[in-house]
């Protein structure tokens, strides 16, 4: 974690240097943990967006097919009614 040379150098700086060194060490640890957490969260969000996009695309396709089928049914019903009304 901390090498011997750094510890010797830090000891020459006095108590303020030691405190600053420890603060820096814990800050770096915190930043690494936060960065790893952020990467994991970003990967999860990308997966969610990818899944939602696929589902939305399928839903749009299904709705379009239903609309086309509904138009066909309406056209057929209209044609049948017209045929019944013709002498």
TADA-V785698 format. One record per residue. N is the residue number from 0. RES is the residue in one small letter. SS is DSSP state (h for helix, s for strand, l for the rest). NEAR is the number of other ideal C-beta (glycine too) atoms within 8 Angstrom. D_LAST is the distance of its C-alpha to the last C-alpha in whole Angstrom. Layout:
# TADA-V785698
((N & RES & SS & NEAR & D_LAST) (N & RES & SS & NEAR & D_LAST))
This chain:
# TADA-V785698
((0 & x & l & 2 & 97) (1 & x & l & 6 & 100) (2 & x & l & 5 & 102) (3 & x & h & 5 & 106) (4 & x & h & 6 & 107) (5 & x & h & 9 & 104) (6 & x & h & 9 & 106) (7 & x & h & 8 & 109) (8 & x & h & 8 & 108) (9 & x & h & 10 & 106) (10 & x & h & 8 & 110) (11 & x & h & 7 & 112) (12 & x & l & 10 & 109) (13 & x & h & 6 & 110) (14 & x & h & 5 & 108) (15 & x & h & 7 & 106) (16 & x & h & 11 & 105) (17 & x & h & 11 & 105) (18 & x & h & 8 & 102) (19 & x & h & 9 & 100) (20 & x & h & 12 & 100) (21 & x & h & 8 & 99) (22 & x & h & 8 & 96) (23 & x & h & 8 & 95) (24 & x & h & 10 & 95) (25 & x & h & 8 & 93) (26 & x & h & 8 & 91) (27 & x & h & 8 & 90) (28 & x & h & 8 & 89) (29 & x & h & 8 & 87) (30 & x & h & 8 & 85) (31 & x & h & 8 & 84) (32 & x & h & 8 & 83) (33 & x & h & 8 & 81) (34 & x & h & 8 & 80) (35 & x & h & 8 & 79) (36 & x & h & 8 & 77) (37 & x & h & 8 & 75) (38 & x & h & 8 & 74) (39 & x & h & 8 & 73) (40 & x & h & 8 & 71) (41 & x & h & 8 & 69) (42 & x & h & 8 & 68) (43 & x & h & 8 & 67) (44 & x & h & 8 & 65) (45 & x & h & 8 & 64) (46 & x & h & 8 & 62) (47 & x & h & 8 & 60) (48 & x & h & 8 & 59) (49 & x & h & 8 & 58) (50 & x & h & 8 & 56) (51 & x & h & 8 & 54) (52 & x & h & 8 & 53) (53 & x & h & 8 & 52) (54 & x & h & 8 & 50) (55 & x & h & 8 & 49) (56 & x & h & 8 & 47) (57 & x & h & 8 & 46) (58 & x & h & 8 & 44) (59 & x & h & 8 & 43) (60 & x & h & 8 & 41) (61 & x & h & 8 & 40) (62 & x & h & 8 & 38) (63 & x & h & 8 & 37) (64 & x & h & 8 & 35) (65 & x & h & 8 & 34) (66 & x & h & 8 & 32) (67 & x & h & 8 & 31) (68 & x & h & 8 & 29) (69 & x & h & 8 & 28) (70 & x & h & 8 & 26) (71 & x & h & 8 & 25) (72 & x & h & 8 & 24) (73 & x & h & 8 & 22) (74 & x & h & 8 & 20) (75 & x & h & 8 & 19) (76 & x & h & 8 & 18) (77 & x & h & 8 & 16) (78 & x & h & 8 & 14) (79 & x & h & 8 & 13) (80 & x & h & 8 & 12) (81 & x & h & 8 & 10) (82 & x & h & 7 & 8) (83 & x & h & 6 & 8) (84 & x & h & 5 & 6) (85 & x & l & 5 & 4) (86 & x & l & 1 & 0))
